[in-house]
């Protein structure tokens, strides 16, 4: 298996019309392993490449949704690889909508989505990776984590008092964030080496756009249920979260499990970009439907004769 999933210097060619192409360089959105990035300097949440509107991108998104459905069918039939897609973001960045749209063509039998909330009493009685391990996708399936084990170096870092509930030994708190980065990297390398491809998306929404979406959730009755007072309280920690995300991205973007910082102020562009990366990754796996043996083909022909002979 190749060590790298995607090369940061590689161009993605996106066909948007019969006579026009748009080239996206992955380095505009991928966190280069081993290099230090700064979110506000290196990644623009309003970036939409050369697209001017949702209409321009819709055709390509629909193509990607169809391609993803085809690749997922082959992935399931081949039963060799699994794909784990991790979404992390600030509140209202569009995780749910991205999952809904990008995966809309996929056979539900081949896809699993897990949303990780506040750990339960049972989960707190185990190590912090335990609940995620239970939800890993089987071979042939696509697993989606809507938030993930990365909460343990993000929310818990912003609110270190949460560590008091984790019942970990005092020595485990020493240099805890660096230790957890190393543990997560080792965990993801283990997954990769065992055929589970890990794709990690940080939906990068601006503070201004988040405010706009919060107000929409208040103003539109059908969105009231989405709004929580806790969301506004967490917004007060914006800068602390940005620092935590930055540190996390710098320490856990690896050749076997890179991070992609997805511009998320334009939801349609975020969906297009995520779909493009997933499709390109599946394409690189060179997936094939299983080939049957000569003996099995002969057996199938005999079965055909029996069926055709029925009155």
C-alpha positions, -999 to +999 in steps of 0.1 A: +000+000+000+013+035-008+023+055+022+008+087+010-029+092+005-026+124-016+003+146-025+001+182-013+017+194-045-006+175-068-033+193-088-069+183-087-085+190-120-122+197-116-143+196-148-170+223-145-180+225-181-172+208-214-148+235-224-135+248-190-115+233-162-106+246-128-074+235-111-072+233-073-039+227-056-042+205-027-017+225-008-043+252-005-063+230+018-041+202+030-019+205+061+015+194+049+029+168+073+058+180+093+053+216+085+038+243+108+007+262+097-012+292+110-049+290+105-056+327+100-026+333+077-026+301+057-062+292+052-090+315+041-125+303+051-140+324+023-119+307-004-140+294-034-112+290-060-125+303-093-161+294-086-185+324-084-216+307-072-233+275-060-247+270-095-212+268-110-203+240-086-235+221-085-229+200-117-195+188-105-209+180-070-236+159-086-209+141-107-189+134-076-220+121-057-226+096-085-190+086-087-188+081-049-219+058-051-201+037-078-168+035-058-187+026-026-204-003-044-170-016-055-154-010-021-182-031-005-179-059-031-141-061-029-142-062+009-105-053+013-104-016+024-125+005+047-127+043+048-129+064+079-140+100+074-135+124+103-152+158+106-142+184+131-153+220+132-166+248+153-203+250+158-225+258+128-196+251+103-218+228+083-207+192+093-243+178+092-251+194+058-219+183+043-224+147+053-260+148+041-252+162+007-219+145-001-232+110+010-266+114-005-260+088-033-244+062-012-261+029-004-270+031+034-259-005+038-223+005+031-221+036+052-222+043+089-224+077+107-216+082+143-219+115+162-199+116+194-214+137+222-204+141+258-189+108+271-212+085+290-203+070+324-194+038+307-172+055+282-154+075+309-146+041+326-125+033+295-096+050+277-105+079+255-101+060+222-124+031+233-157+045+221-142+053+187-127+019+183-161+003+188-174+023+158-147+018+133-160+007+098-158-029+087-139-037+055-160-026+025-177+002+044-174+039+048-175+051+084-181+088+092-173+104+126-192+136+132-168+148+158-144+122+170-115+112+193-100+146+184-124+162+209-099+149+235-073+174+223-097+201+214-127+206+237-109+189+266-079+212+260-101+243+260-118+230+291-091+210+310-115+206+339-131+178+319-100+157+326-112+154+362-140+131+349-117+108+330-102+091+360-067+090+345-036+085+367-018+116+377+013+106+357-009+105+326-015+142+328+021+150+324+027+165+289-008+151+281-015+169+248+018+159+232+012+123+244-023+122+230-010+135+196+015+107+195-011+082+206-036+093+179-009+093+152+001+057+162-036+047+162-042+061+127-010+045+114-022+012+127-056+017+110-039+027+077-015-003+078-045-026+082-065-012+053-086+016+069-080+048+050-084+078+072-095+112+058-098+141+082-117+173+074-116+205+095-144+227+082-129+261+086-157+287+092-150+323+101-163+339+133-184+363+113-201+335+093-207+315+125-225+346+140-246+349+109-256+312+110-264+314+147-288+344+140-304+324+112-311+295+137-328+320+160-348+338+133-360+308+114-385+286+134-375+254+116-339+259+127-347+268+164-341+232+175-305+234+162-296+263+185-282+258+220-272+284+245-241+263+250-231+272+214-229+309+223-210+301+255-184+282+235-181+310+211-166+331+239-136+307+237-131+312+199-094+322+201-086+294+225-103+269+202-083+283+172-051+277+191-061+242+200-071+234+164-039+249+151-017+228+175-037+197+167-034+201+129+003+207+132+009+176+153-015+151+137-014+157+100+006+127+087+014+111+054-010+082+063-038+104+077-035+140+065-058+169+076-077+190+051-087+225+061-119+230+041-130+266+035-165+265+050-180+300+047-196+289+014-213+256+022-216+246-014-178+249-019-171+229+013-194+201+000-177+201-034-142+201-020-149+173+005-166+152-022-137+157-046-111+146-020-131+115-011-136+105-048-100+111-056-089+090-027-111+061-036-099+063-072-063+059-060-071+026-043-076+010-077-108-008-065-120-038-085-150-060-084-139-095-073-130-119-102-145-154-100-125-185-108-130-205-140-146-232-120-171-207-105-179-193-140-186-228-152-208-234-122-227-202-130-233-213-166-247-246-153-271-227-130-281-205-160-290-237-180-312-249-151-330-216-148-336-214-186-348-250-186-376-241-162-411-242-178 
